[in-house]
């Protein structure tokens, strides 16, 4: 999948969180900037950093109107194994193809997204055109970087049915206010607890707890945090996991796993009807 023209996704801005990376799904107009959390936007500065740190550059050429670019960013570059590998072994940089026509010409970019591994002098070592699946892309990055799969600690598979580091608090102990207001996935602290709808939750700080107590329903996840995809499609009740949630219509939506999260992302109105 690749973008050559403006597509049907151009009126929807979508950024998602996957195991710690924030996810936002909105129906507002697109941002004027192409960004990925933790990645640089200055190409020349990225090359300089690569020279200093003796790392290759991972550059992705994108556009704000490109649906395949957003899928690549959300489902592949933000995927936890890929993002950890990039953080440890590469200098990530996002290139706005509409603003950097000089780089589009220099690297012969014919379609968005185009993703490249470059050396510190800007020479292409590896190139991909179009959307790449996270598993295949991760495997190829490992090969390019010379890293063996066991050399980097991986997060366990995310599942609400088998949570890791089980918390005595609801929603895995994650702070609801931090998710909604700060756009950050952060665990709460035992020293700042509260109770709502008969369950105990905790917050990142006293300030976060106070904001929740002033308007708890604003921060409470839709469906009491249950996975709506499971309930609507499989007619079962299953807890959602904040690590695979979506922020949509200024509300928090949690899902049982990444597959159900992606199914919601593809058609949010279908699942949300009657839930707000």
N, C-alpha and C positions, 0 to 999 in steps of 0.2 A: 504494500500500500504506500502511495506517495502522493504528494500534492503538486499539481502544476497550475491550478487555477483556484479562485475562490470557491469554497464548497459550502454545503448546507450547514456546516457547524459554525459558520462565521458569526452568527448572532449569539452564540453561547460561550461564555468563558468558563472553563473547567480546570480546576487544579485539585488533585486528590491526595489524601494522606494514606500511605502504605507503611505500616509498622514504624510510625514515628514521623512520617512526612505528611504535612498537612494536606487535607483534601477539601477543596471548595467547589461546589457546583452551583452556578448562578445563572440566571437568565438575563443578566445585564449585558451591556456592550463590552467588547474585549478591551483589555488593557492595551495601551499604546506601546508597551514594552514586552519583549520576549525574554523571559527570565526562568531560571530553575534555581530553587533554593540551594545555596552553598556553592553555586557555580559563578564564575566571573563573567563579565560582559565586555571587558576591554581585551581585545585580542592581542594587541602588542604587549600589554602588561602581563598577560598569561604566558606568552613566550619568554619574557624576561624571568618570570617566576620559575618556569620550567628549566631555564638555564641555571638558575641559582640552586634549585632543589634537585637538579639532575633527574627530572621526571619527564615522560612524554606528555603531550597535550591531547586531551579528548575534546574535540570541537564538534558542535552540532550546529548546522546552518538551518534556521527555521524562519517562520513568518507568523505574525499574530493571527492571520486569517486561515492558517493551515490546520485542518482537523487531524491529519496524519501526524503532524508535528506534535500536537497536544497529546495524542495517544502515545507517541514515542516518549514524550517527557513524563507523562503520568504513569504509564503502565510498564515502562522499561527503564528509563534513566532514574526514575524515583523508586524503583523496586529495591528492596532493602539490600539484597546481595550485590546488585549492580552499584548502588550508591556507596556502599562500604568499600568496594573495590576501587571505584573512582577516587574516593576520598583518600585512600591509602597509597595508590600507585600512579595517579594521573593528576594533571591540572585541568579541571573542567572549565570550558568556556562556551557560552552561548553566543552565536553570531546571528544578528538580525539581517536576514538576506535582503530585505527591502531597504535597509539603511547602509549596508556594506556591499554595494555592488562591486567594489574593487576586489573584495575577497571572493565573491561569487564568480567573477571573471578569472581571478588568479587560480582558483581550484577547479574551474570548469564545471561548476554546479549547474545541473540541468533540471533538478527536481528537489522539492523539499519533502521531508527532511533529508539532508545529507550529513552523515556523521563520519568524522575522520579521526584517526590517531596520527599525530604529527610529532616529529622530533622538535627539539628546542630551536631549530633554525626554520621551522615551518614546512619541512619536507614531509609529504604524505607517506605514512608507513602502512596504513590500512584504511579502507573506505567502504561505507555502507550507504546505499541509496534506498530511501523509503523506510516504512515502519519495520522494526525488528522485534521479534519476541524477546522477552526478558531472559528466558533460559538459554536460547541460542546466542544472544548477544553477550551474556555473562561468560559463556564458555569461550567465545572468541576473544573476549577481552583478557581472560586468563592466559590464553595462548600468546597473545601479543605482549602481555606484560611479563611472561615467563614465570607466573605464579602457579603453584600447584594448588588444587582445590582445598586441601587440608591446611594450607599455610595461613588462611584467614578464617577467624572464628565467624561462624554464621549464626544468625538468629534462628531459633527453632521455628517450625511452621506455625503460622498464626491460626489458632482455632479457639473459639469461645468454649467449645466442649471440653477441651483439654488445656486450660490456661496454664501458663508458666508463672512462677513466682506468685502463687495465689494470694490474694489480698483479703483481709477480713472485711473490707469495704466493698460496696457495690461498684460495678463498672471497672473492676480491676484496680480500684484505688486511684484512677485517673481523675484529674481536676476538671470538672465540667466547665467552670468559668474560664480556665486557661484555654481550653479547646475553643470556646466560642468567641471570647473577647481578645485573647492574645494570639490565636491561631497557632498554638503550641500544644503538643501532646506531652504533658508532664504529670507525673504521679503526685498525688496529694501527700500531705504530711499528717501523721497520726495526731499531732498537736492541734490540728484545725479540723475537727469533725463537725458533722451536722446530721440531722435526720429529716427525711422527707418521704412522704408516702410509705412510711413504715420501714424504710431501709436506711442504713448508715452509709454516708459518703464522707470523703475528706477532700481538703483543698490545699493548694500549693502555698498559700499564705493566709494570714488573717484577713487581709484586704479582699482576697478572692472569696473567702467564706462570707464576709459581710455583704458583698455584692450579690451573692446567691440568695442570702436570707432576705434581701430587699425585694427580690422578684424571682422566686425559685422556678416558676413555670417557664420563664424565658430560657433558662438553662437546661431544663429537663429534657432528655432525649425523647424523640417521637416514639410512641409505642412502648414507653417505659424501658427503652433500650433493647427491646426484642427485635429480632431480625424480621423485617416485613416481607422480604423476598421468600423466606422459608414459610411464613404463615400464609402468604397469598398463593404461592405456587405448590407448596407441599402440604399445606393444611396442618402444620405442626408448629408448636411454640418452641423457639430456640433463642437463647440469649445472644445479643449482639456483642461485638468486641470493639471498644473505642479505637483500637489500633487499625481497624479496617472500617472506619466511619466516613461519612460524607457530611459536609456543611452545605445545606441547601435551603433556600428560602429563609435564611437566618435561623435555622434549627439544626440540631444535631441528630443524625441518623446513624445507627450502628448496625453492623452486619456480622453474620456468623463467620464468614471467611472472605477471601479476596474474590473468589468466583461469584459469590452472591453480591458483593459490592459492585463488581463490574456489570452484572446484570441490571442492577438498579441504575447505574450510571448511563446505561444505554437507553433506558426508558423510564426516567424518574416519575413522570406523571402517572404512568400505569400502576406503579406500586404505592404512590402517595395519595391517591384519590380516597378521600374520606378519612385520612389520618390526621389532618391538621384541624 
